[in-house]
């Protein structure tokens, strides 16, 4: 997701259009990206470390974005 301090033009456009589609109660929309992948790891702790490393090194632009993740067992 974009840092909260940064402008989000897409989110702002969607927010301002919500009343036009009958949803005036929806405000402050923020638009980001969603990434899904599989990881083979010994356990959840190891997987968590590897996912965080992948986010910091490649998947997120930390200058303008934040990230969070969830792990699910298959």
N, C-alpha and C positions, 0 to 999 in steps of 0.2 A: 504494500500500500504506500501511497505517497506520504511523506512526513506530514503531520498535522499542520505545521507552520507553512507549508507550501500550498500554492494555489492548485486546485484540481478543476481545470476547465470542463472536463467531461462531467464530473460530478455536479458542478454548478449548473451546467446546461440541463442535466436530468432533474436536479432539484427544482429548477424554475419551471420545468414542464409538468411536474406532478399535478398541480392544480388543474391543468388543462385536460388531464385524463381522469379527473375525478378522485385524485388521491392527495388532497391538500395537507393531510396529516403527515405525509412523508417529507422530511426535510434533511438537510445536511448530508446529502448522498456523497460518498467517496468511492471512486472507482479505481480498482487495482487489478492485479493479475492473480491467477490461481494456477499452481503447478502441481501435477500429480506424478509420482514415480514410485518404483519399487526398489527396495534395498535389501540385500542379503547380509544379515549381521548376526553375531552370536546371541545378542539379547537386545532389549529395548534401550538400555543405557548406551551401548556401543552404537546402535542405530541413531540415537538422538545426537550424539557427538558428530557422527558422520554427516547427518542431515544439516546440522547447524554449520558445519564447515563448508558444505556444498553451497548453502545459502550465502554465506559471507564471501566465498571465493568466486562464485559464478552466477548464482541465480538471482541475487538481489543487488541492485545498485545502492549501496549504503549511503551514498551522498544524498539521495533524494527519496529513498524508500526504507520502510521498515518491513520486518517479516515476522511471521509466527508459523508454527507447524504443529500438526497432530500426527501421531504414529498409530497405525492400525495393523493388527496382526492378521495375516491371511490364513 
